[in-house]
Amino acid sequence: MNSGEFRRRGKEMVDFVADYLEGIEGRQVYPDVEPGYLRPLIPTSAPEEPDTFEDILNDVEKIIMPGAASPACTELETVMMDWLGKMLKLPEAFLAGQVGEGGGVIQGSASEATLMALLAARTKVVRRLQAASPGLTQGAIMEKLVAYSSDQAHSSVERAGLIGGVKLKAIPSDGKFAMRASALQEVLEKDKAEGLIPFFLVATLGTTSCCSFDNLLEVGPICNEENMWLHIDAAYAGSSFICPEFRHLLNGVEFADSFNFNPHKWLLVNFDCSAMWVKKRTDLIGAFKLDPLYLKHSHQDSGLITDYRHWQLPLGRRFRSLKMWFVFRMYGVKGLQAYIRKHVQLAREFECLVRQDPRFEICAEVTLGLVCFRLKGSNKLNEDLLERINSAKKIHLVPCHLRDKFVLRFAICSRSVELTHVQRSWEHIRQLTTDLLRAQRD
């Protein structure tokens, strides 16, 4: 949608809202649709090609409004998470379908998803151990619980451990900044020998620092053998798995108990849309279900509805699935795949430009849309270069540390980015580098 069409559609939406408000007294206060009404009205998977805006808006009135805000808010979310799960080719166990044990929920962020998974895993292990040894107190178990992640995992994982009140240990990553079985096994054996209880592991697919990938095919079976909850955090990289050529990066997801990524990072959905799936939704619901009288309803125990208030931290929730529905239909699967592929190609173009300049080095394998690079030389030299880049305010780079190296990160992440932007950015970096090196010589 170009800016001209956006203006026109925006005015149409104002009219749509105004018409709704003017005619609100003619609408029912309470919907007369039954639970499960929505799924038969829409396709079972996302369209390959884009739909028209007119068709989508007509469907809002025909399909959504009869159940607005409930049960449409809930039911569209369930179906959209199944749509997205199918786009990723997730195992059937993660989909809600008609009778599945799993399912998806839209969280506000990957941080929330990790915390929810950790708390559910904590509740599950405490109940299991207390069932086996009724004399065990929750406090006695809690002080022995230990969770794990790679030393490259996002800080939100550590934060989840702090909030959950459990020890979190970092597993040393290998030369490609990935968690491997050997390092995990070594730490597990040591901890079990000391009487600790391993119960939870976060595997990262596409780390924040350098977009490295933990080895799921190695650590997944270990988690299953040790009866540890495996949560996969693919916040950034997960969007790319809709492309067949990148789907192999998700191999091993079948070993996981939960999986999460952020469509609001790289799939053109606005912020506050973090997709989380669980293999057994009872594990999640069982940890958080409370039913005071003021939240009870007539379909409470019918088995026909999903109560997402049991799947998340807050009780209230937004109609997040509506924006997913619009994006998936406006672009179609092929359009979203083309968007991802374009960004990956632009990142490779930038990588080629960096490699052509002998003053620079590439610091990590370029897999998706992130290029980690630096000037050959000291960390101080690279810190000075970053200061010049960000002070110029033409582009903005965020750094990271890879082992003992200060590294610059060039991320392709704008919806409207083109090759000319990448080329101009590199020329800008090169010129600032020349100025910096000349200043140091002088």
ZAZA-814655 format. One record per residue (C-alpha): residue in one letter; x, y, z. Coordinates in pm, 1 decimal, always signed. Example, Ala and Ser with C-alpha at 12.3 -4.5 7.8 and 13.67 -1.06 7.14 Angstrom:
! residues 2
+------+----------+----------+----------+
| resn |        x |        y |        z |
+------+----------+----------+----------+
|    a |  +1230.0 |   -450.0 |   +780.0 |
|    s |  +1367.0 |   -106.0 |   +714.0 |
+------+----------+----------+----------+
This chain:
! residues 442
+------+----------+----------+----------+
| resn |        x |        y |        z |
+------+----------+----------+----------+
|    m |     +0.0 |     +0.0 |     +0.0 |
|    n |   +161.6 |   +326.7 |   -111.1 |
|    s |   +114.8 |   +657.2 |    +70.9 |
|    g |   -164.5 |   +769.0 |   -162.0 |
|    e |   -370.1 |   +456.8 |   -105.2 |
|    f |   -290.6 |   +471.8 |   +266.3 |
|    r |   -442.7 |   +821.8 |   +283.6 |
|    r |   -752.6 |   +704.8 |    +99.6 |
|    r |   -796.9 |   +392.3 |   +310.9 |
|    g |   -732.1 |   +589.4 |   +628.7 |
|    k |  -1019.6 |   +825.3 |   +546.1 |
|    e |  -1241.1 |   +524.6 |   +470.7 |
|    m |  -1158.8 |   +380.2 |   +813.5 |
|    v |  -1253.0 |   +707.5 |   +984.1 |
|    d |  -1588.6 |   +685.8 |   +805.3 |
|    f |  -1620.0 |   +320.9 |   +909.8 |
|    v |  -1565.9 |   +409.2 |  +1276.4 |
|    a |  -1794.6 |   +713.9 |  +1257.2 |
|    d |  -2072.6 |   +506.0 |  +1097.5 |
|    y |  -2031.9 |   +248.0 |  +1372.0 |
|    l |  -2059.2 |   +509.2 |  +1646.5 |
|    e |  -2362.8 |   +671.5 |  +1486.3 |
|    g |  -2540.9 |   +338.8 |  +1455.2 |
|    i |  -2427.2 |   +184.3 |  +1780.8 |
|    e |  -2774.2 |   +192.2 |  +1940.4 |
|    g |  -2902.8 |    -34.7 |  +1665.8 |
|    r |  -2651.3 |   -306.9 |  +1751.7 |
|    q |  -2698.9 |   -578.8 |  +2010.7 |
|    v |  -2531.7 |   -531.6 |  +2345.7 |
|    y |  -2455.9 |   -902.3 |  +2374.1 |
|    p |  -2369.3 |  -1126.4 |  +2075.9 |
|    d |  -2603.2 |  -1408.9 |  +1982.4 |
|    v |  -2338.2 |  -1624.1 |  +1813.4 |
|    e |  -2237.7 |  -1951.6 |  +1977.0 |
|    p |  -1882.9 |  -2055.1 |  +2074.3 |
|    g |  -1698.7 |  -2192.8 |  +1774.7 |
|    y |  -1894.2 |  -1979.7 |  +1526.1 |
|    l |  -1590.3 |  -1815.7 |  +1365.6 |
|    r |  -1363.5 |  -2100.4 |  +1253.7 |
|    p |  -1602.1 |  -2234.3 |   +984.4 |
|    l |  -1634.3 |  -1884.6 |   +835.4 |
|    i |  -1268.5 |  -1838.4 |   +737.9 |
|    p |  -1012.6 |  -2056.9 |   +556.8 |
|    t |   -801.4 |  -2305.6 |   +750.4 |
|    s |   -475.6 |  -2144.4 |   +638.6 |
|    a |   -339.0 |  -1807.7 |   +528.9 |
|    p |   -383.7 |  -1709.6 |   +162.2 |
|    e |    -82.4 |  -1752.3 |    -65.6 |
|    e |   -170.8 |  -1440.3 |   -263.6 |
|    p |   -293.3 |  -1103.2 |   -126.6 |
|    d |   -663.2 |  -1035.6 |    -70.9 |
|    t |   -815.0 |   -698.2 |   -150.1 |
|    f |   -868.6 |   -439.1 |   +119.1 |
|    e |  -1238.6 |   -426.2 |    +27.7 |
|    d |  -1278.5 |   -800.2 |    +86.2 |
|    i |  -1106.0 |   -779.3 |   +423.8 |
|    l |  -1315.5 |   -485.4 |   +539.6 |
|    n |  -1635.9 |   -656.5 |   +424.9 |
|    d |  -1534.6 |   -961.5 |   +628.5 |
|    v |  -1487.5 |   -743.7 |   +937.3 |
|    e |  -1856.8 |   -656.1 |   +926.0 |
|    k |  -1971.5 |  -1002.1 |   +821.6 |
|    i |  -1747.3 |  -1223.4 |  +1036.9 |
|    i |  -1598.1 |  -1017.5 |  +1322.0 |
|    m |  -1871.2 |   -774.7 |  +1425.0 |
|    p |  -2136.2 |  -1040.3 |  +1503.8 |
|    g |  -1903.2 |  -1170.0 |  +1774.4 |
|    a |  -1727.9 |   -851.1 |  +1874.9 |
|    a |  -1556.1 |   -826.6 |  +2110.2 |
|    s |  -1626.4 |  -1176.5 |  +2239.7 |
|    p |  -1606.0 |  -1446.9 |  +2122.9 |
|    a |  -1449.8 |  -1302.6 |  +1804.1 |
|    c |  -1146.5 |  -1167.3 |  +1990.1 |
|    t |  -1065.4 |  -1511.5 |  +2128.0 |
|    e |  -1159.8 |  -1724.9 |  +1830.5 |
|    l |   -975.2 |  -1518.6 |  +1569.9 |
|    e |   -660.5 |  -1540.6 |  +1781.9 |
|    t |   -682.4 |  -1919.7 |  +1797.5 |
|    v |   -726.7 |  -1945.2 |  +1420.8 |
|    m |   -456.3 |  -1687.9 |  +1340.5 |
|    m |   -207.4 |  -1874.3 |  +1558.3 |
|    d |   -293.7 |  -2190.7 |  +1369.0 |
|    w |   -248.6 |  -2002.8 |  +1040.1 |
|    l |    +92.5 |  -1881.0 |  +1149.1 |
|    g |   +188.6 |  -2220.6 |  +1288.4 |
|    k |   +110.9 |  -2377.6 |   +951.1 |
|    m |   +316.1 |  -2110.0 |   +774.2 |
|    l |   +609.5 |  -2217.3 |   +993.2 |
|    k |   +528.6 |  -2586.6 |   +942.3 |
|    l |   +516.2 |  -2639.5 |  +1318.1 |
|    p |   +442.4 |  -2994.9 |  +1430.5 |
|    e |    +69.5 |  -3064.1 |  +1458.3 |
|    a |   +103.0 |  -3094.6 |  +1836.6 |
|    f |   +150.9 |  -2717.3 |  +1867.0 |
|    l |   -170.7 |  -2631.5 |  +1682.9 |
|    a |   -512.7 |  -2598.7 |  +1843.8 |
|    g |   -707.5 |  -2725.2 |  +1542.9 |
|    q |  -1044.7 |  -2865.9 |  +1641.6 |
|    v |   -931.7 |  -3114.6 |  +1905.3 |
|    g |   -557.1 |  -3057.1 |  +1960.6 |
|    e |   -391.7 |  -3044.6 |  +2303.5 |
|    g |   -161.8 |  -2757.4 |  +2208.9 |
|    g |   -226.5 |  -2411.7 |  +2075.5 |
|    g |   -100.9 |  -2059.2 |  +2038.0 |
|    v |   -145.0 |  -1733.0 |  +2224.5 |
|    i |    -33.8 |  -1378.9 |  +2143.6 |
|    q |   +180.8 |  -1235.9 |  +2422.3 |
|    g |   +296.5 |   -875.7 |  +2441.2 |
|    s |   +667.6 |   -960.6 |  +2410.4 |
|    a |   +914.1 |  -1249.9 |  +2400.4 |
|    s |  +1007.5 |  -1156.1 |  +2757.2 |
|    e |   +651.6 |  -1239.3 |  +2868.5 |
|    a |   +655.4 |  -1565.7 |  +2675.0 |
|    t |   +981.0 |  -1678.7 |  +2838.0 |
|    l |   +850.8 |  -1588.2 |  +3184.0 |
|    m |   +520.8 |  -1768.8 |  +3125.4 |
|    a |   +704.7 |  -2081.1 |  +3009.1 |
|    l |   +939.4 |  -2072.7 |  +3308.5 |
|    l |   +655.3 |  -2029.7 |  +3559.1 |
|    a |   +455.1 |  -2309.5 |  +3397.6 |
|    a |   +761.0 |  -2536.2 |  +3403.0 |
|    r |   +824.9 |  -2446.4 |  +3767.9 |
|    t |   +466.7 |  -2532.8 |  +3867.5 |
|    k |   +481.3 |  -2858.3 |  +3672.3 |
|    v |   +802.9 |  -2983.5 |  +3834.2 |
|    v |   +693.0 |  -2881.8 |  +4185.2 |
|    r |   +365.3 |  -3071.8 |  +4150.0 |
|    r |   +540.8 |  -3375.7 |  +4003.5 |
|    l |   +795.0 |  -3394.9 |  +4284.8 |
|    q |   +533.7 |  -3335.4 |  +4553.9 |
|    a |   +316.4 |  -3609.6 |  +4407.2 |
|    a |   +611.9 |  -3849.9 |  +4430.0 |
|    s |   +714.5 |  -3729.0 |  +4778.7 |
|    p |   +415.7 |  -3570.0 |  +4960.2 |
|    g |   +636.7 |  -3448.3 |  +5244.6 |
|    l |   +836.4 |  -3217.8 |  +5020.1 |
|    t |   +756.1 |  -2848.9 |  +5062.8 |
|    q |   +750.4 |  -2605.7 |  +4773.6 |
|    g |  +1027.5 |  -2408.1 |  +4940.0 |
|    a |  +1253.7 |  -2712.8 |  +4964.1 |
|    i |  +1205.7 |  -2780.4 |  +4593.6 |
|    m |  +1240.7 |  -2418.2 |  +4483.6 |
|    e |  +1582.7 |  -2374.1 |  +4640.1 |
|    k |  +1714.5 |  -2663.6 |  +4430.6 |
|    l |  +1558.9 |  -2574.4 |  +4094.9 |
|    v |  +1795.2 |  -2458.9 |  +3822.2 |
|    a |  +1726.4 |  -2328.7 |  +3471.3 |
|    y |  +1967.8 |  -2294.9 |  +3179.9 |
|    s |  +2034.3 |  -2092.1 |  +2867.9 |
|    s |  +2327.1 |  -2016.5 |  +2640.0 |
|    d |  +2570.9 |  -1744.8 |  +2741.5 |
|    q |  +2444.0 |  -1566.5 |  +2428.0 |
|    a |  +2077.9 |  -1564.0 |  +2539.4 |
|    h |  +1887.7 |  -1236.0 |  +2570.8 |
|    s |  +1890.0 |  -1061.7 |  +2909.2 |
|    s |  +1513.1 |  -1119.8 |  +2934.1 |
|    v |  +1589.5 |  -1486.9 |  +3008.0 |
|    e |  +1796.1 |  -1389.2 |  +3310.1 |
|    r |  +1516.5 |  -1154.3 |  +3411.1 |
|    a |  +1263.7 |  -1439.0 |  +3395.4 |
|    g |  +1483.4 |  -1636.7 |  +3634.1 |
|    l |  +1494.8 |  -1343.2 |  +3875.9 |
|    i |  +1116.9 |  -1298.6 |  +3869.0 |
|    g |  +1059.1 |  -1672.8 |  +3894.1 |
|    g |  +1292.5 |  -1701.1 |  +4192.3 |
|    v |  +1509.4 |  -1977.1 |  +4042.3 |
|    k |  +1878.8 |  -2014.3 |  +3967.1 |
|    l |  +1971.5 |  -1957.2 |  +3603.5 |
|    k |  +2301.1 |  -2084.7 |  +3466.1 |
|    a |  +2466.3 |  -1985.4 |  +3139.1 |
|    i |  +2597.9 |  -2268.0 |  +2920.8 |
|    p |  +2922.2 |  -2169.6 |  +2740.9 |
|    s |  +2864.8 |  -2143.1 |  +2365.8 |
|    d |  +3096.0 |  -2285.1 |  +2099.4 |
|    g |  +3307.5 |  -2107.5 |  +1837.3 |
|    k |  +2996.2 |  -2017.2 |  +1639.6 |
|    f |  +2825.0 |  -1881.8 |  +1954.3 |
|    a |  +2586.1 |  -2179.0 |  +1973.3 |
|    m |  +2486.4 |  -2398.3 |  +2269.1 |
|    r |  +2591.1 |  -2759.8 |  +2211.3 |
|    a |  +2513.7 |  -3089.2 |  +2382.6 |
|    s |  +2859.5 |  -3148.2 |  +2529.5 |
|    a |  +2868.8 |  -2820.5 |  +2722.9 |
|    l |  +2510.5 |  -2866.9 |  +2845.6 |
|    q |  +2569.3 |  -3225.6 |  +2954.1 |
|    e |  +2878.2 |  -3129.0 |  +3151.5 |
|    v |  +2692.2 |  -2864.7 |  +3352.9 |
|    l |  +2388.7 |  -3089.9 |  +3406.5 |
|    e |  +2596.0 |  -3375.5 |  +3547.5 |
|    k |  +2774.8 |  -3142.6 |  +3787.0 |
|    d |  +2450.2 |  -2983.3 |  +3907.3 |
|    k |  +2273.0 |  -3316.1 |  +3959.6 |
|    a |  +2571.2 |  -3442.7 |  +4158.0 |
|    e |  +2529.4 |  -3141.1 |  +4386.1 |
|    g |  +2162.9 |  -3222.1 |  +4444.6 |
|    l |  +2018.3 |  -2953.0 |  +4218.0 |
|    i |  +1708.3 |  -3013.9 |  +4005.3 |
|    p |  +1739.9 |  -2912.2 |  +3636.7 |
|    f |  +1390.4 |  -2822.5 |  +3513.4 |
|    f |  +1398.2 |  -2560.6 |  +3235.2 |
|    l |  +1611.5 |  -2465.3 |  +2936.6 |
|    v |  +1584.6 |  -2178.8 |  +2688.1 |
|    a |  +1732.1 |  -2243.7 |  +2345.5 |
|    t |  +1780.9 |  -1933.9 |  +2131.7 |
|    l |  +1736.8 |  -1935.7 |  +1755.7 |
|    g |  +1885.2 |  -1611.7 |  +1627.7 |
|    t |  +2062.1 |  -1454.4 |  +1925.6 |
|    t |  +2041.5 |  -1078.9 |  +1970.7 |
|    s |  +2415.6 |  -1022.4 |  +1954.6 |
|    c |  +2503.2 |  -1207.3 |  +1633.8 |
|    c |  +2202.1 |  -1416.0 |  +1520.4 |
|    s |  +2360.8 |  -1747.9 |  +1617.6 |
|    f |  +2152.1 |  -2063.2 |  +1656.3 |
|    d |  +2164.5 |  -2307.7 |  +1947.1 |
|    n |  +2178.9 |  -2668.7 |  +1831.0 |
|    l |  +1823.7 |  -2790.8 |  +1890.2 |
|    l |  +1888.1 |  -3135.7 |  +1746.7 |
|    e |  +2153.7 |  -3188.2 |  +2016.2 |
|    v |  +2006.0 |  -3019.1 |  +2323.4 |
|    g |  +1642.9 |  -3114.3 |  +2253.6 |
|    p |  +1681.1 |  -3489.2 |  +2322.2 |
|    i |  +1877.2 |  -3413.2 |  +2640.2 |
|    c |  +1590.6 |  -3198.0 |  +2770.1 |
|    n |  +1342.0 |  -3477.1 |  +2696.6 |
|    e |  +1561.7 |  -3738.0 |  +2868.1 |
|    e |  +1610.5 |  -3517.7 |  +3174.8 |
|    n |  +1239.9 |  -3424.2 |  +3192.3 |
|    m |  +1327.4 |  -3055.4 |  +3148.6 |
|    w |  +1092.1 |  -2806.0 |  +2986.8 |
|    l |  +1246.1 |  -2682.1 |  +2660.1 |
|    h |  +1144.0 |  -2332.2 |  +2554.7 |
|    i |  +1260.3 |  -2193.6 |  +2219.3 |
|    d |  +1314.7 |  -1818.2 |  +2189.2 |
|    a |  +1328.5 |  -1716.6 |  +1820.7 |
|    a |  +1211.8 |  -1357.7 |  +1876.7 |
|    y |  +1381.5 |  -1210.9 |  +1568.3 |
|    a |  +1470.2 |  -1507.8 |  +1348.8 |
|    g |  +1137.0 |  -1689.2 |  +1375.1 |
|    s |   +975.8 |  -1483.3 |  +1099.0 |
|    s |  +1224.1 |  -1622.7 |   +845.3 |
|    f |  +1105.3 |  -1978.8 |   +905.1 |
|    i |   +804.9 |  -1914.7 |   +679.2 |
|    c |  +1054.9 |  -1941.1 |   +391.1 |
|    p |  +1134.3 |  -2304.1 |   +296.8 |
|    e |  +1505.1 |  -2224.3 |   +257.6 |
|    f |  +1526.6 |  -2113.5 |   +622.9 |
|    r |  +1289.4 |  -2367.6 |   +779.1 |
|    h |  +1579.3 |  -2604.3 |   +858.1 |
|    l |  +1690.0 |  -2355.5 |  +1124.1 |
|    l |  +1384.0 |  -2468.5 |  +1323.3 |
|    n |  +1463.2 |  -2840.2 |  +1297.3 |
|    g |  +1437.1 |  -2990.9 |  +1643.4 |
|    v |  +1131.9 |  -2788.8 |  +1746.0 |
|    e |   +954.4 |  -3122.4 |  +1795.1 |
|    f |  +1152.9 |  -3166.0 |  +2118.7 |
|    a |  +1023.2 |  -2837.5 |  +2262.3 |
|    d |   +741.9 |  -2775.2 |  +2508.5 |
|    s |   +697.2 |  -2413.3 |  +2399.9 |
|    f |   +809.1 |  -2192.7 |  +2112.9 |
|    n |   +797.6 |  -1817.2 |  +2065.4 |
|    f |   +883.4 |  -1550.2 |  +1811.3 |
|    n |   +781.7 |  -1188.9 |  +1745.2 |
|    p |   +584.9 |  -1112.0 |  +1427.5 |
|    h |   +620.6 |   -748.2 |  +1536.0 |
|    k |   +996.1 |   -772.4 |  +1472.4 |
|    w |  +1012.3 |   -894.0 |  +1113.8 |
|    l |   +669.5 |   -993.7 |   +984.4 |
|    l |   +513.9 |   -650.1 |   +930.3 |
|    v |   +273.9 |   -671.2 |  +1225.4 |
|    n |   +270.2 |   -369.1 |  +1457.5 |
|    f |   +429.4 |   -388.8 |  +1801.4 |
|    d |   +277.6 |   -590.6 |  +2086.7 |
|    c |   +243.3 |   -915.7 |  +1892.9 |
|    s |   +458.3 |  -1201.9 |  +2023.2 |
|    a |   +345.2 |  -1546.5 |  +1906.9 |
|    m |   +379.0 |  -1830.4 |  +2159.0 |
|    w |   +281.0 |  -2193.3 |  +2114.5 |
|    v |   +267.2 |  -2472.9 |  +2370.3 |
|    k |   +252.0 |  -2844.4 |  +2304.6 |
|    k |    +18.4 |  -2907.6 |  +2600.1 |
|    r |   -192.9 |  -2608.4 |  +2692.1 |
|    t |   -296.3 |  -2774.0 |  +3019.5 |
|    d |    +61.7 |  -2722.7 |  +3141.3 |
|    l |    +20.6 |  -2348.2 |  +3096.0 |
|    i |   -339.0 |  -2320.5 |  +3214.0 |
|    g |   -272.7 |  -2539.9 |  +3516.9 |
|    a |    -17.4 |  -2292.9 |  +3648.3 |
|    f |   -235.7 |  -1981.9 |  +3631.5 |
|    k |   -602.7 |  -2078.4 |  +3639.7 |
|    l |   -811.0 |  -1889.5 |  +3895.7 |
|    d |  -1188.9 |  -1854.4 |  +3864.2 |
|    p |  -1344.8 |  -1593.6 |  +4093.3 |
|    l |  -1721.2 |  -1552.3 |  +4056.4 |
|    y |  -1695.7 |  -1220.6 |  +3871.9 |
|    l |  -1497.9 |  -1388.2 |  +3592.2 |
|    k |  -1720.5 |  -1692.5 |  +3551.6 |
|    h |  -1945.7 |  -1732.0 |  +3248.2 |
|    s |  -2201.3 |  -1972.9 |  +3107.0 |
|    h |  -1952.3 |  -2155.2 |  +2880.2 |
|    q |  -1694.6 |  -2193.5 |  +3157.9 |
|    d |  -1673.0 |  -2571.5 |  +3155.0 |
|    s |  -1816.5 |  -2647.1 |  +2812.9 |
|    g |  -1478.9 |  -2722.6 |  +2653.8 |
|    l |  -1589.1 |  -2512.5 |  +2355.9 |
|    i |  -1388.0 |  -2198.2 |  +2428.9 |
|    t |  -1034.4 |  -2086.4 |  +2507.5 |
|    d |   -990.6 |  -1862.6 |  +2811.3 |
|    y |   -672.2 |  -1677.9 |  +2724.3 |
|    r |   -667.5 |  -1507.9 |  +3063.3 |
|    h |   -517.7 |  -1836.8 |  +3187.4 |
|    w |   -240.1 |  -1821.2 |  +2926.8 |
|    q |    -85.6 |  -1484.2 |  +3015.6 |
|    l |    +12.8 |  -1249.8 |  +3298.2 |
|    p |   -263.1 |   -985.4 |  +3271.1 |
|    l |   -633.4 |  -1072.2 |  +3275.6 |
|    g |   -727.2 |   -801.9 |  +3025.6 |
|    r |   -616.2 |   -832.5 |  +2666.0 |
|    r |   -617.2 |   -649.9 |  +2334.3 |
|    f |   -766.5 |   -766.7 |  +2004.8 |
|    r |   -414.0 |   -838.5 |  +1874.0 |
|    s |   -514.9 |  -1105.9 |  +1624.3 |
|    l |   -705.0 |   -856.0 |  +1410.0 |
|    k |   -382.2 |   -692.4 |  +1291.2 |
|    m |   -236.1 |  -1035.4 |  +1213.6 |
|    w |   -545.1 |  -1116.8 |  +1006.2 |
|    f |   -510.9 |   -792.5 |   +809.9 |
|    v |   -136.5 |   -835.5 |   +744.7 |
|    f |   -157.1 |  -1201.7 |   +643.4 |
|    r |   -438.5 |  -1124.3 |   +400.9 |
|    m |   -296.9 |   -797.6 |   +263.2 |
|    y |    +40.7 |   -954.4 |   +181.0 |
|    g |    -36.8 |  -1322.6 |   +142.8 |
|    v |   +223.9 |  -1585.2 |   +236.4 |
|    k |   +418.5 |  -1518.7 |    -84.5 |
|    g |   +435.6 |  -1146.6 |    -14.6 |
|    l |   +566.6 |  -1203.4 |   +337.3 |
|    q |   +824.6 |  -1451.0 |   +209.5 |
|    a |   +940.2 |  -1200.5 |    -53.1 |
|    y |   +979.5 |   -936.5 |   +220.6 |
|    i |  +1202.0 |  -1165.2 |   +430.4 |
|    r |  +1409.5 |  -1273.0 |   +130.0 |
|    k |  +1470.3 |   -913.5 |    +25.2 |
|    h |  +1611.1 |   -823.9 |   +366.8 |
|    v |  +1835.7 |  -1129.8 |   +373.2 |
|    q |  +1968.5 |  -1044.1 |    +28.2 |
|    l |  +2036.0 |   -683.8 |   +133.4 |
|    a |  +2230.5 |   -808.7 |   +436.1 |
|    r |  +2443.2 |  -1022.5 |   +206.1 |
|    e |  +2504.0 |   -721.4 |    -15.7 |
|    f |  +2628.6 |   -529.2 |   +287.9 |
|    e |  +2848.0 |   -822.9 |   +389.9 |
|    c |  +3008.4 |   -823.1 |    +42.0 |
|    l |  +3079.3 |   -451.2 |    +68.8 |
|    v |  +3246.4 |   -497.2 |   +408.4 |
|    r |  +3461.4 |   -784.6 |   +282.6 |
|    q |  +3586.8 |   -569.2 |     -5.1 |
|    d |  +3745.4 |   -323.2 |   +238.9 |
|    p |  +4061.8 |   -475.1 |   +396.3 |
|    r |  +4030.9 |   -244.4 |   +696.3 |
|    f |  +3726.7 |   -439.7 |   +820.4 |
|    e |  +3640.6 |   -793.7 |   +926.4 |
|    i |  +3317.3 |   -994.0 |   +951.2 |
|    c |  +3278.3 |  -1130.6 |  +1304.2 |
|    a |  +2998.1 |  -1389.2 |  +1276.0 |
|    e |  +2828.2 |  -1592.0 |  +1006.3 |
|    v |  +2566.5 |  -1387.6 |   +820.2 |
|    t |  +2254.6 |  -1604.9 |   +815.1 |
|    l |  +1961.0 |  -1362.5 |   +798.2 |
|    g |  +1936.7 |   -982.6 |   +810.4 |
|    l |  +2214.1 |   -902.0 |  +1060.9 |
|    v |  +2579.5 |   -832.6 |   +978.8 |
|    c |  +2833.6 |   -819.0 |  +1262.3 |
|    f |  +3153.1 |   -639.5 |  +1159.0 |
|    r |  +3433.8 |   -427.1 |  +1299.5 |
|    l |  +3745.8 |   -236.4 |  +1211.0 |
|    k |  +4057.6 |   -448.7 |  +1246.0 |
|    g |  +4218.7 |   -311.1 |  +1556.4 |
|    s |  +4140.7 |   -231.5 |  +1916.2 |
|    n |  +3803.9 |   -216.2 |  +2085.9 |
|    k |  +3869.4 |   +153.0 |  +2153.3 |
|    l |  +3905.2 |   +214.4 |  +1780.7 |
|    n |  +3567.0 |    +54.0 |  +1713.7 |
|    e |  +3404.2 |   +238.6 |  +2001.8 |
|    d |  +3529.5 |   +565.9 |  +1851.1 |
|    l |  +3394.1 |   +468.5 |  +1509.1 |
|    l |  +3053.6 |   +386.0 |  +1655.4 |
|    e |  +3049.1 |   +719.5 |  +1834.9 |
|    r |  +3112.0 |   +898.9 |  +1505.8 |
|    i |  +2845.9 |   +694.1 |  +1322.6 |
|    n |  +2571.7 |   +752.0 |  +1576.7 |
|    s |  +2664.9 |  +1115.4 |  +1638.4 |
|    a |  +2625.5 |  +1189.7 |  +1266.8 |
|    k |  +2261.4 |  +1074.1 |  +1298.1 |
|    k |  +2233.9 |   +947.4 |   +940.1 |
|    i |  +2219.3 |   +582.9 |  +1045.2 |
|    h |  +2208.8 |   +418.8 |  +1385.5 |
|    l |  +2402.9 |   +106.4 |  +1488.7 |
|    v |  +2378.1 |    -90.4 |  +1813.3 |
|    p |  +2696.9 |   -272.6 |  +1923.5 |
|    c |  +2758.7 |   -599.2 |  +2105.2 |
|    h |  +3044.7 |   -791.2 |  +2261.6 |
|    l |  +3142.5 |  -1121.1 |  +2100.8 |
|    r |  +3381.2 |  -1277.9 |  +2348.9 |
|    d |  +3637.7 |  -1001.1 |  +2403.3 |
|    k |  +3564.0 |   -805.1 |  +2085.4 |
|    f |  +3357.8 |   -486.3 |  +2057.1 |
|    v |  +3148.1 |   -541.8 |  +1743.2 |
|    l |  +2923.7 |   -322.2 |  +1527.9 |
|    r |  +2587.6 |   -459.3 |  +1414.3 |
|    f |  +2420.1 |   -359.8 |  +1087.8 |
|    a |  +2057.8 |   -477.5 |  +1091.1 |
|    i |  +1824.1 |   -468.5 |   +792.2 |
|    c |  +1487.7 |   -404.8 |   +955.9 |
|    s |  +1295.6 |   -125.1 |   +783.4 |
|    r |   +989.1 |   -203.4 |   +574.3 |
|    s |  +1096.6 |    +41.3 |   +304.3 |
|    v |  +1473.0 |    -28.7 |   +290.1 |
|    e |  +1630.0 |    -58.1 |    -55.9 |
|    l |  +1974.1 |   -141.1 |   -193.2 |
|    t |  +2050.8 |   +230.2 |   -234.1 |
|    h |  +2005.7 |   +278.5 |   +141.9 |
|    v |  +2250.6 |     -2.6 |   +214.2 |
|    q |  +2506.3 |   +136.2 |    -30.7 |
|    r |  +2475.4 |   +489.6 |   +106.4 |
|    s |  +2511.8 |   +357.3 |   +461.7 |
|    w |  +2831.6 |   +176.3 |   +372.1 |
|    e |  +2979.5 |   +479.9 |   +197.6 |
|    h |  +2894.1 |   +683.1 |   +506.0 |
|    i |  +3068.0 |   +429.4 |   +732.4 |
|    r |  +3372.7 |   +415.7 |   +503.9 |
|    q |  +3408.7 |   +793.9 |   +498.1 |
|    l |  +3378.6 |   +819.8 |   +876.2 |
|    t |  +3637.4 |   +543.3 |   +906.8 |
|    t |  +3878.7 |   +729.6 |   +679.7 |
|    d |  +3830.7 |  +1046.9 |   +883.4 |
|    l |  +3884.7 |   +859.6 |  +1207.8 |
|    l |  +4204.8 |   +689.9 |  +1094.6 |
|    r |  +4339.9 |  +1017.2 |   +951.9 |
|    a |  +4267.5 |  +1195.1 |  +1280.7 |
|    q |  +4453.1 |   +926.5 |  +1472.2 |
|    r |  +4758.7 |   +957.2 |  +1242.5 |
|    d |  +4758.8 |  +1334.3 |  +1278.5 |
+------+----------+----------+----------+
